[in-house]
Amino acid sequence: MPHMNGIEMLTKIRAAGNNTPVVFLTGYGSLETVINAVRLGACDFLMKPCEMNEIDMVVTRALEIGFRQLQASNIIASLKASHPETIPTLEKLDQLQHNQVLMKAMNTLRRVS
């Protein structure tokens, strides 16, 4: 990208409040880049060159993640509106989801290194 790198782009995407699943595809990946991308919420990371079946698998997984996120957001919004007493529990679930993202980061790091 001529005006910004992938990390800068993902930072802007997240700063805008967009939680769309993002897949990094790079020819210049480093461990630091992988860590930063995952911390910013990238759902996967591919290094060039990669096979089309790997791209297909990663994009399919990203689409599934996006669909599940949308479903979960709708369910959570509905629960908060109809059962306000569930809000503390829902916040704990959000923390668990964050921990799953960290576990995903560790798996990605193992795969890249």
N, C-alpha and C positions, 0 to 999 in steps of 0.2 A: 504494500500500500504506500503510495507516494507521500502522504501527509501525516500518517501516524502508524505506529506499530499495533500489533494485535492486543497487547496489554492495554495500551492507551484506548483502543476502541472498546474493549470490554469494560474498562473503567467508565467510559462515557455511557455505555449501554446500561450498566448497573446504576450509575448516578441518576439516570433518567427514570429509574424505578422499573425498568424492564427486566423481567426474570426469565426471558426466553432462553432455552438451553442453547449453549454455544459450544461448538467444536472447533478447537484450534488445529490448523493444518499449517505446518511450518517446515522449512528446510534448514532453519537456524536454531533449532530448539536446544535449550540448555536446561539443566536441573533447576536453575533459578526461574527460568521462564515457566516451566511446568508448575512449580510451586506457586508462583504469582497467579497464573491462569486459574488454577484450582481454587486458590483463596478467593479469587474474584467470582467464582461460580461456574467456570467452564465445566461442562459435563464430560468432555473427553479431549484427548490430545493425540494428534497423528503427526508422525514425522515423514517428510518426503524422502525418498519415494515410498509410496504405499500402494497396495493392490486395490483394485476396484471393489473386490468383495469385502475388504476391510472398511473402505469408505461406506459402502452400502450398509454394513452391519452397524457402524458407529452412527450414521445418520438415522437409521431406523430406531436405534436405541434412544437417540436424542428426541425424536418425534414422540416416542412412547413416554419419555420423561415429561415432555411438555404437556402431553395429554393428561397424564396422571396429576401433574401440578395444577392444571386447570380444574380437574375434577375435585381435587382436595381443596382448592381455594373456594369453590362453590359450596362444598359441604361445610367447610369451616364458617363461611359467611352465614350460611343458613343456621348452623348451630348457635353461633353468637347472637343472631337475631332472635331466635326462638327460645334459646336456653342460656341466658347470660351467665348463669352459675357455672357453665362449662368453660368459661374463658381461662381460668388458671390452668386447667388441665390441657387445654389447647395450646397454651404457651409452653408447657412442658413438652408437648409433642413436637413443637417447633424446634426446641432445643435438641431433641433426639434426632430430628432430621438434619440439623447442623452437624451433629456428631457423625452421621452417616456420610455427609459430604467430606468430612475429614478422613474417614476410612477409605472413601473412594480416592482421595488424594494420595494416600499411602499406597494403594494398589496401583495407581497410575505411575507413581514414582518408581515402584518396583519394576513395572513393565518397561519403562523408558530407560532405566539405568542398567 
